[in-house]
Amino acid sequence: MSTHAKRERLLLADLLEAVGPDAPTLCEGWTSRDLAAHVVVRERRPDAAGGLVVKQLAPRLGRVMAEFAEKPYEELIRLIRTGPPRFSPFTLKQVDEASNVVEFYVHTEDVRRARPDWTPRELDAVFQEALWSRLDRTARLMGRGAPTGVVLRRPNGQTTVLNKGTPVVTVTGEPSELLVFAFGRQSVADVELDGDKDAITKLHEARQLGI
């Protein structure tokens, strides 16, 4: 049985292949080639991938990403499809599911929603639950830079706190859309916001959401 991470990996690879190396993405300053290089480096170059979370390592990450971005685009797509090298922790199913389901889902949407003709994906209930589980566990981390208090709410009434504080803005949507919002893609997330008008405006414009 295919895991969520494996499915999203193949969907991302197929999409990147279809749009070509120069397509826009929602990642500021990145084309599809840059995003593909990011995915490959994250899995295959742990010596550089630390720059994603440690600022002091960011220059090295930038250099390594630039090197990978110069590789043939077809090679980058192949590396995404085949996954991490044999001895990488990402080869373990539990690690893959924990680390890559959201990563691949959000980056797939980064490519899809950068196109003017994009339409929402039909996601099954099991996958929505998987996304909600991960969102619930990491919400505080993603929302630590929010300028207001934020509560994320599913249509079924379940909630999780993105950021404590006042005034509070309630963001309502399916888990998949709440994830897109929480990762800083507010302008393309299919959600409803309720609360103080000024707080809503600040939250829409905030650039500090996400990891």
Residue, then its C-alpha position, 0 to 999 in steps of 0.5 A: m500500500s502506498t503511503h501518503a508521503k510516497r504518493e505526494r512525492l510522485l505527484l510533485a515529481d510529475l507536476l514539476e516534470a509537466v510544468g518544466p524548469d522555468a515555471p513560477t512557484l509560490c516560493e519567493g524568488w524560486t522557479s520550479r527548477d529551484l524548488a526541485a533543487h531544494v527538495v533534492v538537497r533536503e534529502r541528499r545533502p544533510d550537511a547543507a540542509g541544516g541551513l533550513v533551520v540554522k541561520q549560520l548554515a544558510p550560506r552553505l545551503g545556498r551554495v549547494m542548492a545553486e550547484f544542484a540547480e545547475k544539474p539537468y532538470e530531468e536528473l533532479i526530477r529523477l532524484i525526487r522520484t527515486g527518493p533519498p539514498r539508501f542509508s538516509p533516515f528518510t528511507l524509514k517509513q515512519v520518518d518519511e511519513a512524519s517529515n515528508v507528507v506536509e513537505f511534498y503536499v505544500h510544495t505541490e501546491d506551491v507549483r499548482r497555485a502559482r498558475p492562474d488556472w489552478t483548481p482545488r484538489e479533491l482530497d480524501a478524508v483519510f488524507q485530510e485527517a493525516l494533514w490535520s494530525r500534523l498541523d495540530r502537532t506543529a501549529r505553534l511552531m508555524g504560527r510563532g511569528a503571527p502578528t495576532g492570536v490565531v485559532l485554526r478551525r475545521p468545518n467539523g468544529q475541531t480547533t488548534v491554536l496557531n498563536k496565542g494573543t489578542p485580538v484573536v482571528t479564527v481561520t476556518g477551512e479544511p485541514s489542507e487549506l489551513l496548512v496552506f494558510a499556516f505555511g504563509r500562503q494566505s492569499v491562495a488558501d481557501v479559508e474564512l477569517d473571522g475577527d477584528k478587521d485590522a487583525i485580519t488585515k495584519l494576518h493576511e499580510a504577515r510574512q512570518l508564518g510557516i517554518 
